[in-house]
């Protein structure tokens, strides 16, 4: 019979989970940006908004599942996942816009647009049409809720 306290079960790696979730969020955002660039000619405004919200949900689900699996019950990692997922949703959309402009016109025009208005991608995300700002915010909230909810649910079971 060994002496001392019994060994405690490992609680996961919160820092590793955050880095893995960040990397996965970047990958999901790059895939989303590629889909936007490849299909921008055939998209209606409604399909663009729907695809953005679906991307935000997928990004949140991937981030949340990874946080829950790796960090387990770490509340700090769960909250960080709820911050990473909306950032991935935002940057996925905002990083696709310059590539769409470059594909529509030319890379030199893109340089002029970004020199004149460096915040053009963020302004495009916020909504180019009247009354679409709520969709941008809906995507962020959906990503955060999906990330935190899945991280909590998956981490609680481990």
Helices and strands as residue ranges (DSSP letters): H 14-39, G 40-42, H 45-71, H 75-104, H 107-116, H 120-126, H 133-156
